[in-house]
Amino acid sequence: MNTLKRDLDHGLRAELSRQSTFESYFGTLKKTGTFDSFDFKNEHFFVEHKERDIHFGQFCTLFFDKVKYQEYLRLKQTHPHHRFVIIWTLKGQSYFWEFTENDVDENDLGTWFFKDRVMDRRKGKGMQSQDMVEVFNSAIKPLSEFR
């Protein structure tokens, strides 16, 4: 099995195994398509999930594809009352960040930024440049604190 297929299968298993936990915070969620920017949705939320084999705080940021942020901006136009959340599950512990257009918090401190990363996207093309959103750990909270 190629690496991309294996990664997609792993991601789907991770999403489905955590869906009931996520539903305890967000209500009943519908699984979206394989290549959609968000993994789940309902009448109030769009939720993206990332599973990583690292500890929280191992790096000063967590990241996701910029295209997901661009999709957030697009969907926010047609779903202005929805909330958009990304969840990272790290070594079995889940953390979240709620999408925002502001890149600073109430204390005028940066919470996220765009960064171009060179990384292996496992698509058989080797190392490639990829635009990412990097979220500072100080802006990421344990899922148990979601309200």
C-alpha positions in Angstrom: 0.0 0.0 0.0 1.5 3.4 -0.9 2.2 6.0 1.8 -0.6 8.4 0.8 -3.2 5.6 1.0 -1.8 4.5 4.3 -1.9 8.0 5.7 -5.5 8.6 4.5 -6.5 5.3 6.1 -4.8 6.2 9.4 -6.5 9.6 9.4 -9.9 8.2 8.7 -9.5 5.6 11.5 -8.4 8.4 13.9 -11.4 10.6 12.9 -14.0 7.9 13.3 -12.5 6.6 16.6 -12.8 10.1 18.1 -16.1 11.2 16.6 -18.2 10.3 19.6 -15.8 12.3 21.9 -16.1 15.3 19.5 -19.9 14.9 19.5 -19.9 15.4 23.3 -18.6 18.9 22.6 -20.1 19.8 19.3 -23.3 17.8 19.0 -24.0 15.2 16.3 -21.5 15.5 13.5 -21.7 14.4 9.9 -18.5 13.0 8.4 -17.5 14.9 5.3 -15.8 13.7 2.1 -12.2 12.4 2.1 -10.7 15.5 0.5 -12.9 18.1 2.2 -11.1 20.8 4.2 -13.0 19.9 7.3 -13.6 16.4 8.5 -17.0 16.9 10.3 -19.8 19.4 10.2 -23.3 20.1 11.6 -25.6 23.1 11.8 -23.3 25.0 14.2 -19.7 23.7 13.5 -17.1 22.7 11.0 -14.4 20.6 12.6 -11.0 19.5 11.3 -9.0 16.8 13.1 -5.2 16.1 13.0 -3.6 13.2 14.8 0.1 13.6 15.5 2.6 11.3 17.3 4.1 14.2 19.4 3.6 15.7 22.8 1.9 19.0 23.2 4.7 21.6 23.7 7.3 19.6 21.9 7.3 22.4 19.4 6.2 26.0 19.9 3.5 25.8 17.3 1.1 23.3 15.7 0.3 23.7 12.0 -2.2 22.9 9.3 -2.5 23.5 5.5 -3.2 27.1 4.6 -5.8 25.9 2.1 -8.0 24.9 5.1 -7.8 28.5 6.4 -8.7 29.8 2.9 -11.7 27.4 2.9 -12.7 28.7 6.4 -12.8 32.3 5.0 -14.9 31.1 2.0 -17.3 29.1 4.1 -17.7 31.9 6.7 -19.3 34.0 3.9 -22.1 31.4 3.4 -22.2 30.1 7.0 -21.6 33.3 9.1 -23.0 31.8 12.3 -20.9 28.6 12.2 -17.9 28.1 14.3 -14.7 26.6 12.8 -12.4 24.4 15.0 -9.3 22.4 14.4 -8.5 19.6 16.9 -5.0 18.1 17.2 -4.9 14.8 19.0 -1.3 14.4 20.3 -0.3 11.1 22.0 -4.0 10.5 22.8 -4.7 14.0 24.2 -6.9 16.4 22.2 -6.3 20.1 21.9 -8.3 22.8 19.9 -8.0 26.1 18.3 -11.0 28.1 17.0 -10.4 29.8 13.6 -10.2 33.5 13.7 -9.5 36.2 11.1 -7.5 38.1 13.8 -3.9 37.0 14.2 -3.6 38.7 17.7 -5.3 38.0 21.0 -6.9 40.5 23.4 -3.4 41.4 24.7 -2.2 42.2 21.1 0.0 39.1 21.1 0.3 37.0 17.9 -1.6 33.8 17.9 -0.9 32.4 14.5 1.0 33.2 11.2 1.5 31.9 7.7 4.7 30.0 6.9 6.0 28.3 3.9 7.4 24.9 4.9 9.4 22.4 2.8 8.1 19.0 3.6 7.4 15.6 2.1 3.7 15.5 1.4 3.9 11.7 0.7 2.4 12.1 -2.8 5.4 10.6 -4.5 6.9 14.0 -5.4 9.5 14.3 -2.7 10.1 17.4 -0.7 7.8 20.3 -1.7 7.1 23.8 -0.6 3.7 24.1 1.2 1.9 27.1 2.7 0.9 26.4 6.3 -0.9 28.1 9.2 1.2 27.9 12.3 -0.7 28.4 15.6 1.3 29.3 18.8 0.7 26.8 21.7 -0.4 29.7 23.9 -3.5 30.0 21.6 -4.3 26.2 21.7 -6.3 24.8 24.5 -7.2 21.3 25.8 -10.4 20.1 24.2 -11.9 19.7 27.7 -11.9 23.6 27.9 -14.0 24.0 24.8 -17.2 26.0 25.4 
